[in-house]
């Protein structure tokens, strides 16, 4: 069976694992990990995501193509 790691985890006997890693039960003692950090592993069949992950990359600002005029800039009153 395969498991998805729910948060970053490292110990002296297991890891390091990053959030979202998929590990197999033959690679690690699942029962020991669950006792050490309850909920760190969830069976993959239960965690299939229907929506894609959010894109958290910073994007450049959009620049105006034309200069700002007094008609556009109405925040300051005369």
mmCIF file of the N, C-alpha and C atoms, coordinates in Angstrom:
data_MODEL
# 
_entry.id   MODEL 
# 
loop_
_atom_site.group_PDB 
_atom_site.id 
_atom_site.type_symbol 
_atom_site.label_atom_id 
_atom_site.label_alt_id 
_atom_site.label_comp_id 
_atom_site.label_asym_id 
_atom_site.label_entity_id 
_atom_site.label_seq_id 
_atom_site.pdbx_PDB_ins_code 
_atom_site.Cartn_x 
_atom_site.Cartn_y 
_atom_site.Cartn_z 
_atom_site.occupancy 
_atom_site.B_iso_or_equiv 
_atom_site.pdbx_formal_charge 
_atom_site.auth_seq_id 
_atom_site.auth_comp_id 
_atom_site.auth_asym_id 
_atom_site.auth_atom_id 
_atom_site.pdbx_PDB_model_num 
ATOM 1   N N  . UNK A 1 1  ? 0.842  -1.173 0.000   1.00 0.00 ? 1  UNK A N  1 
ATOM 2   C CA . UNK A 1 1  ? 0.000  0.000  0.000   1.00 0.00 ? 1  UNK A CA 1 
ATOM 3   C C  . UNK A 1 1  ? 0.889  1.239  0.000   1.00 0.00 ? 1  UNK A C  1 
ATOM 4   N N  . UNK A 1 2  ? 0.393  2.303  -0.596  1.00 0.00 ? 2  UNK A N  1 
ATOM 5   C CA . UNK A 1 2  ? 1.144  3.559  -0.644  1.00 0.00 ? 2  UNK A CA 1 
ATOM 6   C C  . UNK A 1 2  ? 0.483  4.589  0.261   1.00 0.00 ? 2  UNK A C  1 
ATOM 7   N N  . UNK A 1 3  ? 1.331  5.466  0.806   1.00 0.00 ? 3  UNK A N  1 
ATOM 8   C CA . UNK A 1 3  ? 0.862  6.498  1.728   1.00 0.00 ? 3  UNK A CA 1 
ATOM 9   C C  . UNK A 1 3  ? 1.393  7.859  1.299   1.00 0.00 ? 3  UNK A C  1 
ATOM 10  N N  . UNK A 1 4  ? 0.600  8.899  1.569   1.00 0.00 ? 4  UNK A N  1 
ATOM 11  C CA . UNK A 1 4  ? 1.024  10.276 1.307   1.00 0.00 ? 4  UNK A CA 1 
ATOM 12  C C  . UNK A 1 4  ? 1.398  10.925 2.634   1.00 0.00 ? 4  UNK A C  1 
ATOM 13  N N  . UNK A 1 5  ? 2.532  11.617 2.647   1.00 0.00 ? 5  UNK A N  1 
ATOM 14  C CA . UNK A 1 5  ? 3.003  12.310 3.840   1.00 0.00 ? 5  UNK A CA 1 
ATOM 15  C C  . UNK A 1 5  ? 2.252  13.641 3.940   1.00 0.00 ? 5  UNK A C  1 
ATOM 16  N N  . UNK A 1 6  ? 1.639  13.913 5.098   1.00 0.00 ? 6  UNK A N  1 
ATOM 17  C CA . UNK A 1 6  ? 0.795  15.094 5.270   1.00 0.00 ? 6  UNK A CA 1 
ATOM 18  C C  . UNK A 1 6  ? 1.563  16.338 5.696   1.00 0.00 ? 6  UNK A C  1 
ATOM 19  N N  . UNK A 1 7  ? 2.740  16.182 6.296   1.00 0.00 ? 7  UNK A N  1 
ATOM 20  C CA . UNK A 1 7  ? 3.572  17.331 6.672   1.00 0.00 ? 7  UNK A CA 1 
ATOM 21  C C  . UNK A 1 7  ? 5.027  16.867 6.687   1.00 0.00 ? 7  UNK A C  1 
ATOM 22  N N  . UNK A 1 8  ? 5.943  17.823 6.687   1.00 0.00 ? 8  UNK A N  1 
ATOM 23  C CA . UNK A 1 8  ? 7.364  17.486 6.720   1.00 0.00 ? 8  UNK A CA 1 
ATOM 24  C C  . UNK A 1 8  ? 7.672  16.685 7.980   1.00 0.00 ? 8  UNK A C  1 
ATOM 25  N N  . UNK A 1 9  ? 8.482  15.627 7.821   1.00 0.00 ? 9  UNK A N  1 
ATOM 26  C CA . UNK A 1 9  ? 8.767  14.742 8.952   1.00 0.00 ? 9  UNK A CA 1 
ATOM 27  C C  . UNK A 1 9  ? 10.196 14.230 8.843   1.00 0.00 ? 9  UNK A C  1 
ATOM 28  N N  . UNK A 1 10 ? 10.886 14.222 9.973   1.00 0.00 ? 10 UNK A N  1 
ATOM 29  C CA . UNK A 1 10 ? 12.209 13.608 10.064  1.00 0.00 ? 10 UNK A CA 1 
ATOM 30  C C  . UNK A 1 10 ? 12.417 13.141 11.494  1.00 0.00 ? 10 UNK A C  1 
ATOM 31  N N  . UNK A 1 11 ? 13.080 11.995 11.639  1.00 0.00 ? 11 UNK A N  1 
ATOM 32  C CA . UNK A 1 11 ? 13.442 11.505 12.971  1.00 0.00 ? 11 UNK A CA 1 
ATOM 33  C C  . UNK A 1 11 ? 14.764 10.761 12.838  1.00 0.00 ? 11 UNK A C  1 
ATOM 34  N N  . UNK A 1 12 ? 15.252 10.243 13.938  1.00 0.00 ? 12 UNK A N  1 
ATOM 35  C CA . UNK A 1 12 ? 16.506 9.511  13.903  1.00 0.00 ? 12 UNK A CA 1 
ATOM 36  C C  . UNK A 1 12 ? 16.414 8.191  13.169  1.00 0.00 ? 12 UNK A C  1 
ATOM 37  N N  . UNK A 1 13 ? 15.215 7.632  13.057  1.00 0.00 ? 13 UNK A N  1 
ATOM 38  C CA . UNK A 1 13 ? 15.057 6.328  12.417  1.00 0.00 ? 13 UNK A CA 1 
ATOM 39  C C  . UNK A 1 13 ? 14.317 6.380  11.085  1.00 0.00 ? 13 UNK A C  1 
ATOM 40  N N  . UNK A 1 14 ? 13.663 7.473  10.762  1.00 0.00 ? 14 UNK A N  1 
ATOM 41  C CA . UNK A 1 14 ? 12.910 7.560  9.508   1.00 0.00 ? 14 UNK A CA 1 
ATOM 42  C C  . UNK A 1 14 ? 13.008 8.964  8.928   1.00 0.00 ? 14 UNK A C  1 
ATOM 43  N N  . UNK A 1 15 ? 12.887 9.027  7.628   1.00 0.00 ? 15 UNK A N  1 
ATOM 44  C CA . UNK A 1 15 ? 12.869 10.323 6.968   1.00 0.00 ? 15 UNK A CA 1 
ATOM 45  C C  . UNK A 1 15 ? 14.238 10.709 6.451   1.00 0.00 ? 15 UNK A C  1 
ATOM 46  N N  . UNK A 1 16 ? 14.355 11.879 5.947   1.00 0.00 ? 16 UNK A N  1 
ATOM 47  C CA . UNK A 1 16 ? 13.363 12.955 5.928   1.00 0.00 ? 16 UNK A CA 1 
ATOM 48  C C  . UNK A 1 16 ? 12.323 12.767 4.822   1.00 0.00 ? 16 UNK A C  1 
ATOM 49  N N  . UNK A 1 17 ? 11.106 13.145 5.138   1.00 0.00 ? 17 UNK A N  1 
ATOM 50  C CA . UNK A 1 17 ? 10.007 13.127 4.182   1.00 0.00 ? 17 UNK A CA 1 
ATOM 51  C C  . UNK A 1 17 ? 9.443  14.532 4.102   1.00 0.00 ? 17 UNK A C  1 
ATOM 52  N N  . UNK A 1 18 ? 9.053  14.937 2.904   1.00 0.00 ? 18 UNK A N  1 
ATOM 53  C CA . UNK A 1 18 ? 8.450  16.251 2.697   1.00 0.00 ? 18 UNK A CA 1 
ATOM 54  C C  . UNK A 1 18 ? 6.952  16.082 2.486   1.00 0.00 ? 18 UNK A C  1 
ATOM 55  N N  . UNK A 1 19 ? 6.205  17.129 2.785   1.00 0.00 ? 19 UNK A N  1 
ATOM 56  C CA . UNK A 1 19 ? 4.757  17.111 2.583   1.00 0.00 ? 19 UNK A CA 1 
ATOM 57  C C  . UNK A 1 19 ? 4.455  16.775 1.129   1.00 0.00 ? 19 UNK A C  1 
ATOM 58  N N  . UNK A 1 20 ? 3.556  15.820 0.917   1.00 0.00 ? 20 UNK A N  1 
ATOM 59  C CA . UNK A 1 20 ? 3.165  15.430 -0.432  1.00 0.00 ? 20 UNK A CA 1 
ATOM 60  C C  . UNK A 1 20 ? 3.939  14.241 -0.978  1.00 0.00 ? 20 UNK A C  1 
ATOM 61  N N  . UNK A 1 21 ? 5.008  13.804 -0.309  1.00 0.00 ? 21 UNK A N  1 
ATOM 62  C CA . UNK A 1 21 ? 5.753  12.625 -0.758  1.00 0.00 ? 21 UNK A CA 1 
ATOM 63  C C  . UNK A 1 21 ? 4.864  11.393 -0.685  1.00 0.00 ? 21 UNK A C  1 
ATOM 64  N N  . UNK A 1 22 ? 5.047  10.481 -1.634  1.00 0.00 ? 22 UNK A N  1 
ATOM 65  C CA . UNK A 1 22 ? 4.343  9.206  -1.634  1.00 0.00 ? 22 UNK A CA 1 
ATOM 66  C C  . UNK A 1 22 ? 5.369  8.141  -1.268  1.00 0.00 ? 22 UNK A C  1 
ATOM 67  N N  . UNK A 1 23 ? 5.067  7.368  -0.210  1.00 0.00 ? 23 UNK A N  1 
ATOM 68  C CA . UNK A 1 23 ? 5.984  6.319  0.224   1.00 0.00 ? 23 UNK A CA 1 
ATOM 69  C C  . UNK A 1 23 ? 5.241  4.994  0.265   1.00 0.00 ? 23 UNK A C  1 
ATOM 70  N N  . UNK A 1 24 ? 5.994  3.917  0.144   1.00 0.00 ? 24 UNK A N  1 
ATOM 71  C CA . UNK A 1 24 ? 5.430  2.577  0.161   1.00 0.00 ? 24 UNK A CA 1 
ATOM 72  C C  . UNK A 1 24 ? 5.598  1.968  1.544   1.00 0.00 ? 24 UNK A C  1 
ATOM 73  N N  . UNK A 1 25 ? 4.703  1.066  1.918   1.00 0.00 ? 25 UNK A N  1 
ATOM 74  C CA . UNK A 1 25 ? 4.804  0.439  3.234   1.00 0.00 ? 25 UNK A CA 1 
ATOM 75  C C  . UNK A 1 25 ? 6.001  -0.497 3.327   1.00 0.00 ? 25 UNK A C  1 
ATOM 76  N N  . UNK A 1 26 ? 6.578  -0.904 2.190   1.00 0.00 ? 26 UNK A N  1 
ATOM 77  C CA . UNK A 1 26 ? 7.781  -1.738 2.240   1.00 0.00 ? 26 UNK A CA 1 
ATOM 78  C C  . UNK A 1 26 ? 9.018  -0.893 2.544   1.00 0.00 ? 26 UNK A C  1 
ATOM 79  N N  . UNK A 1 27 ? 8.943  0.414  2.337   1.00 0.00 ? 27 UNK A N  1 
ATOM 80  C CA . UNK A 1 27 ? 10.075 1.305  2.598   1.00 0.00 ? 27 UNK A CA 1 
ATOM 81  C C  . UNK A 1 27 ? 10.177 1.737  4.054   1.00 0.00 ? 27 UNK A C  1 
ATOM 82  N N  . UNK A 1 28 ? 9.083  1.681  4.795   1.00 0.00 ? 28 UNK A N  1 
ATOM 83  C CA . UNK A 1 28 ? 9.050  2.251  6.140   1.00 0.00 ? 28 UNK A CA 1 
ATOM 84  C C  . UNK A 1 28 ? 8.092  1.462  7.022   1.00 0.00 ? 28 UNK A C  1 
ATOM 85  N N  . UNK A 1 29 ? 8.305  1.498  8.325   1.00 0.00 ? 29 UNK A N  1 
ATOM 86  C CA . UNK A 1 29 ? 7.400  0.873  9.283   1.00 0.00 ? 29 UNK A CA 1 
ATOM 87  C C  . UNK A 1 29 ? 6.263  1.858  9.564   1.00 0.00 ? 29 UNK A C  1 
ATOM 88  N N  . UNK A 1 30 ? 5.143  1.667  8.889   1.00 0.00 ? 30 UNK A N  1 
ATOM 89  C CA . UNK A 1 30 ? 4.017  2.598  8.955   1.00 0.00 ? 30 UNK A CA 1 
ATOM 90  C C  . UNK A 1 30 ? 3.462  2.719  10.368  1.00 0.00 ? 30 UNK A C  1 
ATOM 91  N N  . UNK A 1 31 ? 3.326  1.608  11.073  1.00 0.00 ? 31 UNK A N  1 
ATOM 92  C CA . UNK A 1 31 ? 2.764  1.638  12.426  1.00 0.00 ? 31 UNK A CA 1 
ATOM 93  C C  . UNK A 1 31 ? 3.643  2.474  13.355  1.00 0.00 ? 31 UNK A C  1 
ATOM 94  N N  . UNK A 1 32 ? 4.962  2.349  13.215  1.00 0.00 ? 32 UNK A N  1 
ATOM 95  C CA . UNK A 1 32 ? 5.865  3.127  14.065  1.00 0.00 ? 32 UNK A CA 1 
ATOM 96  C C  . UNK A 1 32 ? 5.743  4.623  13.766  1.00 0.00 ? 32 UNK A C  1 
ATOM 97  N N  . UNK A 1 33 ? 5.678  4.975  12.485  1.00 0.00 ? 33 UNK A N  1 
ATOM 98  C CA . UNK A 1 33 ? 5.528  6.390  12.117  1.00 0.00 ? 33 UNK A CA 1 
ATOM 99  C C  . UNK A 1 33 ? 4.223  6.963  12.648  1.00 0.00 ? 33 UNK A C  1 
ATOM 100 N N  . UNK A 1 34 ? 3.138  6.204  12.567  1.00 0.00 ? 34 UNK A N  1 
ATOM 101 C CA . UNK A 1 34 ? 1.845  6.692  13.043  1.00 0.00 ? 34 UNK A CA 1 
ATOM 102 C C  . UNK A 1 34 ? 1.834  6.870  14.561  1.00 0.00 ? 34 UNK A C  1 
ATOM 103 N N  . UNK A 1 35 ? 2.578  6.033  15.293  1.00 0.00 ? 35 UNK A N  1 
ATOM 104 C CA . UNK A 1 35 ? 2.680  6.217  16.741  1.00 0.00 ? 35 UNK A CA 1 
ATOM 105 C C  . UNK A 1 35 ? 3.533  7.436  17.076  1.00 0.00 ? 35 UNK A C  1 
ATOM 106 N N  . UNK A 1 36 ? 4.604  7.624  16.314  1.00 0.00 ? 36 UNK A N  1 
ATOM 107 C CA . UNK A 1 36 ? 5.507  8.736  16.581  1.00 0.00 ? 36 UNK A CA 1 
ATOM 108 C C  . UNK A 1 36 ? 4.871  10.081 16.223  1.00 0.00 ? 36 UNK A C  1 
ATOM 109 N N  . UNK A 1 37 ? 4.143  10.137 15.114  1.00 0.00 ? 37 UNK A N  1 
ATOM 110 C CA . UNK A 1 37 ? 3.507  11.375 14.656  1.00 0.00 ? 37 UNK A CA 1 
ATOM 111 C C  . UNK A 1 37 ? 2.132  11.024 14.088  1.00 0.00 ? 37 UNK A C  1 
ATOM 112 N N  . UNK A 1 38 ? 1.104  10.961 14.943  1.00 0.00 ? 38 UNK A N  1 
ATOM 113 C CA . UNK A 1 38 ? -0.223 10.531 14.496  1.00 0.00 ? 38 UNK A CA 1 
ATOM 114 C C  . UNK A 1 38 ? -0.763 11.383 13.345  1.00 0.00 ? 38 UNK A C  1 
ATOM 115 N N  . UNK A 1 39 ? -1.199 10.699 12.281  1.00 0.00 ? 39 UNK A N  1 
ATOM 116 C CA . UNK A 1 39 ? -1.790 11.383 11.140  1.00 0.00 ? 39 UNK A CA 1 
ATOM 117 C C  . UNK A 1 39 ? -0.806 11.802 10.068  1.00 0.00 ? 39 UNK A C  1 
ATOM 118 N N  . UNK A 1 40 ? 0.482  11.516 10.251  1.00 0.00 ? 40 UNK A N  1 
ATOM 119 C CA . UNK A 1 40 ? 1.472  11.950 9.260   1.00 0.00 ? 40 UNK A CA 1 
ATOM 120 C C  . UNK A 1 40 ? 1.298  11.208 7.937   1.00 0.00 ? 40 UNK A C  1 
ATOM 121 N N  . UNK A 1 41 ? 0.811  9.982  7.980   1.00 0.00 ? 41 UNK A N  1 
ATOM 122 C CA . UNK A 1 41 ? 0.607  9.205  6.757   1.00 0.00 ? 41 UNK A CA 1 
ATOM 123 C C  . UNK A 1 41 ? -0.883 8.944  6.544   1.00 0.00 ? 41 UNK A C  1 
ATOM 124 N N  . UNK A 1 42 ? -1.319 9.095  5.300   1.00 0.00 ? 42 UNK A N  1 
ATOM 125 C CA . UNK A 1 42 ? -2.696 8.800  4.916   1.00 0.00 ? 42 UNK A CA 1 
ATOM 126 C C  . UNK A 1 42 ? -2.633 7.945  3.663   1.00 0.00 ? 42 UNK A C  1 
ATOM 127 N N  . UNK A 1 43 ? -3.442 6.905  3.611   1.00 0.00 ? 43 UNK A N  1 
ATOM 128 C CA . UNK A 1 43 ? -3.459 6.026  2.442   1.00 0.00 ? 43 UNK A CA 1 
ATOM 129 C C  . UNK A 1 43 ? -3.763 6.842  1.189   1.00 0.00 ? 43 UNK A C  1 
ATOM 130 N N  . UNK A 1 44 ? -3.060 6.562  0.110   1.00 0.00 ? 44 UNK A N  1 
ATOM 131 C CA . UNK A 1 44 ? -3.185 7.349  -1.118  1.00 0.00 ? 44 UNK A CA 1 
ATOM 132 C C  . UNK A 1 44 ? -4.590 7.290  -1.696  1.00 0.00 ? 44 UNK A C  1 
ATOM 133 N N  . UNK A 1 45 ? -5.255 6.158  -1.617  1.00 0.00 ? 45 UNK A N  1 
ATOM 134 C CA . UNK A 1 45 ? -6.604 6.031  -2.181  1.00 0.00 ? 45 UNK A CA 1 
ATOM 135 C C  . UNK A 1 45 ? -7.559 7.044  -1.558  1.00 0.00 ? 45 UNK A C  1 
ATOM 136 N N  . UNK A 1 46 ? -7.312 7.460  -0.298  1.00 0.00 ? 46 UNK A N  1 
ATOM 137 C CA . UNK A 1 46 ? -8.195 8.398  0.381   1.00 0.00 ? 46 UNK A CA 1 
ATOM 138 C C  . UNK A 1 46 ? -7.833 9.852  0.123   1.00 0.00 ? 46 UNK A C  1 
ATOM 139 N N  . UNK A 1 47 ? -6.667 10.114 -0.440  1.00 0.00 ? 47 UNK A N  1 
ATOM 140 C CA . UNK A 1 47 ? -6.217 11.500 -0.562  1.00 0.00 ? 47 UNK A CA 1 
ATOM 141 C C  . UNK A 1 47 ? -6.116 11.979 -2.006  1.00 0.00 ? 47 UNK A C  1 
ATOM 142 N N  . UNK A 1 48 ? -6.765 11.330 -2.937  1.00 0.00 ? 48 UNK A N  1 
ATOM 143 C CA . UNK A 1 48 ? -6.711 11.792 -4.321  1.00 0.00 ? 48 UNK A CA 1 
ATOM 144 C C  . UNK A 1 48 ? -7.306 13.190 -4.409  1.00 0.00 ? 48 UNK A C  1 
ATOM 145 N N  . UNK A 1 49 ? -6.575 14.088 -4.975  1.00 0.00 ? 49 UNK A N  1 
ATOM 146 C CA . UNK A 1 49 ? -7.042 15.468 -5.086  1.00 0.00 ? 49 UNK A CA 1 
ATOM 147 C C  . UNK A 1 49 ? -7.829 15.647 -6.380  1.00 0.00 ? 49 UNK A C  1 
ATOM 148 N N  . UNK A 1 50 ? -8.979 16.260 -6.258  1.00 0.00 ? 50 UNK A N  1 
ATOM 149 C CA . UNK A 1 50 ? -9.800 16.527 -7.424  1.00 0.00 ? 50 UNK A CA 1 
ATOM 150 C C  . UNK A 1 50 ? -9.415 17.858 -8.062  1.00 0.00 ? 50 UNK A C  1 
ATOM 151 N N  . UNK A 1 51 ? -8.878 18.770 -7.271  1.00 0.00 ? 51 UNK A N  1 
ATOM 152 C CA . UNK A 1 51 ? -8.490 20.074 -7.794  1.00 0.00 ? 51 UNK A CA 1 
ATOM 153 C C  . UNK A 1 51 ? -6.968 20.178 -7.793  1.00 0.00 ? 51 UNK A C  1 
ATOM 154 N N  . UNK A 1 52 ? -6.408 20.880 -8.749  1.00 0.00 ? 52 UNK A N  1 
ATOM 155 C CA . UNK A 1 52 ? -4.952 21.033 -8.754  1.00 0.00 ? 52 UNK A CA 1 
ATOM 156 C C  . UNK A 1 52 ? -4.495 21.925 -7.611  1.00 0.00 ? 52 UNK A C  1 
ATOM 157 N N  . UNK A 1 53 ? -3.221 21.792 -7.219  1.00 0.00 ? 53 UNK A N  1 
ATOM 158 C CA . UNK A 1 53 ? -2.679 22.643 -6.167  1.00 0.00 ? 53 UNK A CA 1 
ATOM 159 C C  . UNK A 1 53 ? -2.602 24.079 -6.647  1.00 0.00 ? 53 UNK A C  1 
ATOM 160 N N  . UNK A 1 54 ? -2.707 25.009 -5.680  1.00 0.00 ? 54 UNK A N  1 
ATOM 161 C CA . UNK A 1 54 ? -2.607 26.419 -6.021  1.00 0.00 ? 54 UNK A CA 1 
ATOM 162 C C  . UNK A 1 54 ? -1.180 26.733 -6.467  1.00 0.00 ? 54 UNK A C  1 
ATOM 163 N N  . UNK A 1 55 ? -1.070 27.655 -7.400  1.00 0.00 ? 55 UNK A N  1 
ATOM 164 C CA . UNK A 1 55 ? 0.238  28.118 -7.832  1.00 0.00 ? 55 UNK A CA 1 
ATOM 165 C C  . UNK A 1 55 ? 0.657  29.242 -6.899  1.00 0.00 ? 55 UNK A C  1 
ATOM 166 N N  . UNK A 1 56 ? 1.701  29.015 -6.100  1.00 0.00 ? 56 UNK A N  1 
ATOM 167 C CA . UNK A 1 56 ? 2.125  30.001 -5.115  1.00 0.00 ? 56 UNK A CA 1 
ATOM 168 C C  . UNK A 1 56 ? 3.341  30.794 -5.586  1.00 0.00 ? 56 UNK A C  1 
ATOM 169 N N  . UNK A 1 57 ? 3.682  30.678 -6.844  1.00 0.00 ? 57 UNK A N  1 
ATOM 170 C CA . UNK A 1 57 ? 4.827  31.415 -7.377  1.00 0.00 ? 57 UNK A CA 1 
ATOM 171 C C  . UNK A 1 57 ? 4.479  32.901 -7.479  1.00 0.00 ? 57 UNK A C  1 
ATOM 172 N N  . UNK A 1 58 ? 5.443  33.745 -7.172  1.00 0.00 ? 58 UNK A N  1 
ATOM 173 C CA . UNK A 1 58 ? 5.243  35.183 -7.297  1.00 0.00 ? 58 UNK A CA 1 
ATOM 174 C C  . UNK A 1 58 ? 5.210  35.543 -8.772  1.00 0.00 ? 58 UNK A C  1 
ATOM 175 N N  . UNK A 1 59 ? 4.314  36.419 -9.120  1.00 0.00 ? 59 UNK A N  1 
ATOM 176 C CA . UNK A 1 59 ? 4.186  36.837 -10.513 1.00 0.00 ? 59 UNK A CA 1 
ATOM 177 C C  . UNK A 1 59 ? 4.541  38.314 -10.622 1.00 0.00 ? 59 UNK A C  1 
ATOM 178 N N  . UNK A 1 60 ? 5.128  38.717 -11.735 1.00 0.00 ? 60 UNK A N  1 
ATOM 179 C CA . UNK A 1 60 ? 5.479  40.127 -11.884 1.00 0.00 ? 60 UNK A CA 1 
ATOM 180 C C  . UNK A 1 60 ? 4.225  40.997 -11.974 1.00 0.00 ? 60 UNK A C  1 
ATOM 181 N N  . UNK A 1 61 ? 4.368  42.226 -11.517 1.00 0.00 ? 61 UNK A N  1 
ATOM 182 C CA . UNK A 1 61 ? 3.242  43.162 -11.557 1.00 0.00 ? 61 UNK A CA 1 
ATOM 183 C C  . UNK A 1 61 ? 2.933  43.561 -12.990 1.00 0.00 ? 61 UNK A C  1 
ATOM 184 N N  . UNK A 1 62 ? 1.673  43.829 -13.232 1.00 0.00 ? 62 UNK A N  1 
ATOM 185 C CA . UNK A 1 62 ? 1.282  44.288 -14.561 1.00 0.00 ? 62 UNK A CA 1 
ATOM 186 C C  . UNK A 1 62 ? 1.467  45.797 -14.614 1.00 0.00 ? 62 UNK A C  1 
ATOM 187 N N  . UNK A 1 63 ? 2.107  46.267 -15.637 1.00 0.00 ? 63 UNK A N  1 
ATOM 188 C CA . UNK A 1 63 ? 2.356  47.702 -15.793 1.00 0.00 ? 63 UNK A CA 1 
ATOM 189 C C  . UNK A 1 63 ? 1.335  48.315 -16.730 1.00 0.00 ? 63 UNK A C  1 
ATOM 190 N N  . UNK A 1 64 ? 1.008  49.565 -16.442 1.00 0.00 ? 64 UNK A N  1 
ATOM 191 C CA . UNK A 1 64 ? 0.102  50.286 -17.332 1.00 0.00 ? 64 UNK A CA 1 
ATOM 192 C C  . UNK A 1 64 ? 0.843  50.636 -18.612 1.00 0.00 ? 64 UNK A C  1 
ATOM 193 N N  . UNK A 1 65 ? 0.142  50.621 -19.707 1.00 0.00 ? 65 UNK A N  1 
ATOM 194 C CA . UNK A 1 65 ? 0.755  50.960 -20.988 1.00 0.00 ? 65 UNK A CA 1 
ATOM 195 C C  . UNK A 1 65 ? 0.721  52.468 -21.243 1.00 0.00 ? 65 UNK A C  1 
ATOM 196 N N  . UNK A 1 66 ? -0.279 53.163 -20.664 1.00 0.00 ? 66 UNK A N  1 
ATOM 197 C CA . UNK A 1 66 ? -0.397 54.606 -20.872 1.00 0.00 ? 66 UNK A CA 1 
ATOM 198 C C  . UNK A 1 66 ? -0.161 55.318 -19.539 1.00 0.00 ? 66 UNK A C  1 
ATOM 199 N N  . UNK A 1 67 ? 0.306  56.547 -19.573 1.00 0.00 ? 67 UNK A N  1 
ATOM 200 C CA . UNK A 1 67 ? 0.549  57.270 -18.317 1.00 0.00 ? 67 UNK A CA 1 
ATOM 201 C C  . UNK A 1 67 ? -0.760 57.614 -17.602 1.00 0.00 ? 67 UNK A C  1 
ATOM 202 N N  . UNK A 1 68 ? -0.685 57.822 -16.291 1.00 0.00 ? 68 UNK A N  1 
ATOM 203 C CA . UNK A 1 68 ? -1.849 58.200 -15.500 1.00 0.00 ? 68 UNK A CA 1 
ATOM 204 C C  . UNK A 1 68 ? -2.107 59.691 -15.696 1.00 0.00 ? 68 UNK A C  1 
ATOM 205 N N  . UNK A 1 69 ? -3.366 60.023 -15.929 1.00 0.00 ? 69 UNK A N  1 
ATOM 206 C CA . UNK A 1 69 ? -3.751 61.430 -16.109 1.00 0.00 ? 69 UNK A CA 1 
ATOM 207 C C  . UNK A 1 69 ? -4.522 61.892 -14.882 1.00 0.00 ? 69 UNK A C  1 
ATOM 208 N N  . UNK A 1 70 ? -4.815 63.192 -14.816 1.00 0.00 ? 70 UNK A N  1 
ATOM 209 C CA . UNK A 1 70 ? -5.607 63.712 -13.706 1.00 0.00 ? 70 UNK A CA 1 
ATOM 210 C C  . UNK A 1 70 ? -7.007 63.108 -13.685 1.00 0.00 ? 70 UNK A C  1 
ATOM 211 N N  . UNK A 1 71 ? -7.526 62.784 -14.824 1.00 0.00 ? 71 UNK A N  1 
ATOM 212 C CA . UNK A 1 71 ? -8.855 62.169 -14.896 1.00 0.00 ? 71 UNK A CA 1 
ATOM 213 C C  . UNK A 1 71 ? -8.831 60.766 -14.260 1.00 0.00 ? 71 UNK A C  1 
ATOM 214 N N  . UNK A 1 72 ? -7.716 60.043 -14.398 1.00 0.00 ? 72 UNK A N  1 
ATOM 215 C CA . UNK A 1 72 ? -7.576 58.707 -13.807 1.00 0.00 ? 72 UNK A CA 1 
ATOM 216 C C  . UNK A 1 72 ? -7.317 58.780 -12.306 1.00 0.00 ? 72 UNK A C  1 
ATOM 217 N N  . UNK A 1 73 ? -6.547 59.753 -11.890 1.00 0.00 ? 73 UNK A N  1 
ATOM 218 C CA . UNK A 1 73 ? -6.094 59.849 -10.494 1.00 0.00 ? 73 UNK A CA 1 
ATOM 219 C C  . UNK A 1 73 ? -7.075 60.718 -9.709  1.00 0.00 ? 73 UNK A C  1 
ATOM 220 N N  . UNK A 1 74 ? -8.082 60.114 -9.112  1.00 0.00 ? 74 UNK A N  1 
ATOM 221 C CA . UNK A 1 74 ? -9.135 60.849 -8.415  1.00 0.00 ? 74 UNK A CA 1 
ATOM 222 C C  . UNK A 1 74 ? -9.056 60.637 -6.909  1.00 0.00 ? 74 UNK A C  1 
ATOM 223 N N  . UNK A 1 75 ? -7.982 60.046 -6.410  1.00 0.00 ? 75 UNK A N  1 
ATOM 224 C CA . UNK A 1 75 ? -7.874 59.783 -4.989  1.00 0.00 ? 75 UNK A CA 1 
ATOM 225 C C  . UNK A 1 75 ? -7.638 61.059 -4.187  1.00 0.00 ? 75 UNK A C  1 
ATOM 226 N N  . UNK A 1 76 ? -6.953 62.031 -4.767  1.00 0.00 ? 76 UNK A N  1 
ATOM 227 C CA . UNK A 1 76 ? -6.641 63.270 -4.069  1.00 0.00 ? 76 UNK A CA 1 
ATOM 228 C C  . UNK A 1 76 ? -7.522 64.377 -4.649  1.00 0.00 ? 76 UNK A C  1 
ATOM 229 N N  . UNK A 1 77 ? -8.226 65.086 -3.741  1.00 0.00 ? 77 UNK A N  1 
ATOM 230 C CA . UNK A 1 77 ? -9.086 66.177 -4.203  1.00 0.00 ? 77 UNK A CA 1 
ATOM 231 C C  . UNK A 1 77 ? -8.302 67.476 -4.209  1.00 0.00 ? 77 UNK A C  1 
ATOM 232 N N  . UNK A 1 78 ? -8.695 68.378 -5.060  1.00 0.00 ? 78 UNK A N  1 
ATOM 233 C CA . UNK A 1 78 ? -8.019 69.693 -5.157  1.00 0.00 ? 78 UNK A CA 1 
ATOM 234 C C  . UNK A 1 78 ? -8.146 70.484 -3.896  1.00 0.00 ? 78 UNK A C  1 
# 
